[in-house]
């Protein structure tokens, strides 16, 4: 019976050596070609060329009326290009990868790609202001600068970037090929679905594909910035950990009970009249006689042994006689005060 089924769910003991994509000559050529295609689409729409005529022909054909049985399914399928749901799904997957591989690069790469997408696509949308097919007012017009925000298609560009980032961050060539094909199929389907539903012109979808591909091809230029941000975040995390550890180290630990009083923890209580004064066990008498040695051997302090002898004078006649002589002495303190009996422990000489 196999026991390593869930082994891949554990964190890797060491961060894997992930190859960071570089801006190679092939990628530069693709980036340049895609950027040129992007500019051609924009110019063709602004000049109201044959591309705008094709947009109108497809819109008047009304695909959603020609194949109404596909409408219910494609209403759900187009969600794969919506920024909110797709970003949450992909971020959850990349977050698990970041935790497992001890690196923030997957999440930071996704954040950089979405930031570039919002800035570039949003700026062109607001700048050109093209209205959608449902809001067109003049047949054959490009509907530019009409207060719209559909050119390029945000659903299409987001599908290219969000699903393409999985192929960009793949760790093996085989996984990169499969994920590239999957993201291309999803982005192609999302773009054609918006044309079917009549929410975008065909030229919007073409420009959305180009915009998303340009962002993916330009991501290697963002890798140095991603590395710097990751290093700073990890450094901040380490400093916060050190601060927490230092704060915990300043809290004093409570003394462990050892059966003997801790010096200085509890102040001595003043003795009442007729009560023997108890001295700490650590203050050994200077004489070091038999009583002290016996007390140390029995595990009792000298003061307690002296108190016991005081309460039993018959057992130690010499000791009781000694105290009787000391108790008859005159006062050694201020006038009118007498030292209480048994005020000093027996020192044995």
N, C-alpha and C positions, 0 to 999 in steps of 0.2 A: 504493500500500500504506500502510495506516494505521500510524503508529508511536506513537500516544498511547493504546494499549489499556490499558496499565498506568499511565497518568498518575494515576489516582485513588488508586493505592497510595502515592504520595509524600506527604510532609508538605506541608500548605498553607503558603505563605510567610508569611502573617500569620494570626493567630487570627480565625476568622469571628465576625461579630456575631450571637451566638445570643440569641434572645429568651427571656428567663426568664419562665415562666408566673406570672401574678399571681392573687391571690385576688379574682376578679371576683364580681359579684353572682350571676351564673349558677352559678359554682362554689360560692359560699356556699349557694345554694338547694339544689344537689345534695348538698352535704355535710350540710346540715341534714336533708333528706329521707332520706338513707341512714342517718344516725345514728338517726333515729326508727324506721326499719324495723329496724335492729339491736336497739333496745330492745324493740320489739314481739315479735320472735322469741324473745328471752331470756325475757320475761315469759310468753309463750304456752307455752313449754316448762316453766318453773318451776310454772305453774298446771295443767299436764297437760290442756290444752285439746284441741280437735279436731286440732291439729297433731301432737300426740303420737299420737293415734289413727291419723292418716294414716301416721306413721312405722311403726307396727306393721303396718298393712295391707300396705305395700310390702315390709317385711322378710319377712312370712309368704308373700308372693307369690313370693319368691326369684327375681328376674330371671335370675340366673346359671344357674338350672336351666331356665328357660323358653327361653332362647336360648344354649345352650352353645357354639354355633359362634363366637360373638363373644368367648369368654373368652380365647383365646390372644392375639388382637389387642389387646384392652383391657388385658391385663396389661402390655404394653409401652407402650400409650398413656398410662397413668396415671403413668408416669415423668415426663411433662411437668409434673407438679405437685409432683414431689419436689424438696426444697430444694437438696440438694447438686448433682445434675447440672445443674439449670436455672440455679443461681447461677453455676456455672463457665462454662457456655456464654454466658450474657448478660454476665458480667464480661469474658470474652475479647473479645467484640464491643465493649463499651464501653471497654475498655482500648485497643483499636486506635483508636477514635474520640478518646480523650483524647490519645494520642500524636500523632495526625494534626492535631488542632485546637489543640494547645498549651494544653490546659486539663484540669484534674482534675475538673471539674463532673460529667461522666457517671458516673465511678466513685464520687464522693462522694454523688451522688444515689441510686445503687443501694445504697450502704452505709447511708444514712439510712433508706431505705425498708425494707430488711431488718431494721434495728435496731428500727424501730417495729413491724414485723410480729412479731418475736420477743417484744417486751415486751408488746404488747397482747393478741395471740392467746394467747401462753403464759400470761399472768396469768389470763385467763378460763378457759382449759382447766383449769389447776390449781385455780382457785377453785370451779368448778362440779363438776368430777370426774365427768363423765357417762361411763357405760360404753357400749361399742359394741354393735351388734346381736348379734354372736357371743357376747357375755358377759352378755346380758340374763337376768335371773332371774325377773321377774314380768311377765306379759303386761299391757299397758296402762300400765305404769309409765314414768315419764320417765327412770329410772335415773340420777338425779342424786346427787352426793356418794357415789358408789360406788367411788371410786379410779381412775376412767378419765381419759382426756385426749383426747377426740375432739370436743368441742363448744367452739368451732366447728371445722370441717374445716380442718386445716392444709394439706392438698394443694390444696384449692380456693382458700384465701386466698393461698397462695404462687403459684399459677398466675396469679391476678389481678394481684398486685404485680410478679412477675418479668417477665411478658410485657407488662404494662401500662406498665412503666417505659420500654419502647422507644417507645411512643406518646407518653409524657410528654416525652421528650427529642428527639422528632422536630423537624427544623429547618424543615420546610415544611408547610403545611396539608394538602396532598395526602397526604404520607407519614404525617401524624398520623391522618388518617381511615382509611387502609388498615391501619395498625398497630393502631388502636383496634378495628377490626372483627376483625382476626386474633386479638388477645389475648382479645377477648370470646368468640370461638368456641372457642379453646383452653381458657379457664377454664370455660366452660359444659360442654364435653366432659369435662374432668377431674372436675368435680363429679358429673355424672351417672354417670361410670364408677365412682366410689367407691360410689355407691348400687347400681349393678348388681352389683359384687363383694361387696356386703354388709358393707363395712368401715365405713360411715357411715350414719346416719339422714338422711332428707331434710332435716330441720331443721338438721342439722350443715352441710349444703352451703349452704343458704340463708344461714345466719349467716356462713359462710366467704366467700361472695360479697360480703356487706355489709361484712365486716371489711376485705377487700382493697381495696374501692372507697373506703372511708373513708380509708385510708392514702394512696391515690393522690391523693384530693382535698385532703388536708391537706399535701401536700408543698410547695406554695408558701410556707407558713409557715416551712418549714425552709430556704428559700433564703438568708436573711441569715446563718444559722449556717454553711451550706455555703460561702458566699463568704468568711467569716472564716477557716474552717479551710483553705481553698485558699490564701488569701493567706499564712497562717503557714507552710504546707508549702513554698510556693515561696520564701518569704523564708529559711527554713532551708536549702533547697537552694542558694540564692545564697551564703549565708554559708559553707557547706561548700566551695563552689567557690573562694571567695576565700581560705579558709584553705589549700586545696591549692595554689593558685597562689603564695601567699606562701611556703609551705614549699619549693616548687620554686625560687623565686627566691633563697633563702638558700644554695643549694648552689653553691660556687665552680666556675667553669668552668676547665678545664685550659688553660694557655697554648699558643698555636699556635706551632709550630716555624717560626722565621724565618731560620735559618742562623746566628744569633748567640746566645751564652749569655744566659739571663735573669738580670739582676743579683739577687743574693741567693738564687737558687734552689739553687745548689751552692756550698758554702764553698770557699775556695782551699786547695789542698793545699800543705803546707809543702815547700819545696825541699830536696833532699838536697845533700850536698857535691859540688861539681863540676857541679851542674845550674843553668842560668840561671833566674832568677825571672821568671815570666810575669805581667805586669800586665794587668788588664782593658783591653779596647779602648776603653772609655769614658773611662778616666783618661788623657787626653792630656797630654803633657809641657808644661811651662810654656814652654819655649823655642820649640817648634813649628818645628824645623829641617827640613833637606832630607829626612832619613830618614823623618820622620813624614809629610811631604807625599807622598813617593813611596809610602809604605805605604798612605795613604788613596787615592791614585790607583789603586793596584793592587788595592785591596779587601782588604789584609792589615793586621792590627794592627801598631802600632809595635814591640811586644815581639817578635813573630815575625820581623820584618825585622831587628831588632837581633841576634837569635839567629843568623839566617842570616849576617849580616856577621861575627859572632864566629867562626863555623865556617869562614869563608873570608877569612882576613886578607890574602891576596895581592891580592884584588880591591880592598881598601880599606887601603892602607899607612898612611895617616894615622890611621885608626881603630884599627889594630892597635898602632901606636906609642903612641897615647893610652892604650890598655888596658895596654900593657906598663909604662908609667910608673905607672899607678894600682895595678897589682898589686904593685909593689915598695915601696909605702908601708907604714908600720908599722901595727899593729893599732889600730883606732879604737874597738873595743869593750872588753870586760873582758879582763884579763890571760890569756894563754894561748890566745886565740881569734883567728883571722884571718878576714877577710871572704873568702868564696870568690870566685874570678875570675868576671868577667862578671856581677857581681851587680846592675848597673844597666844599663838599656838606653841605647844611644847616643842622645843628645838633639840632636846636631848643633850644639853651641855652648852 
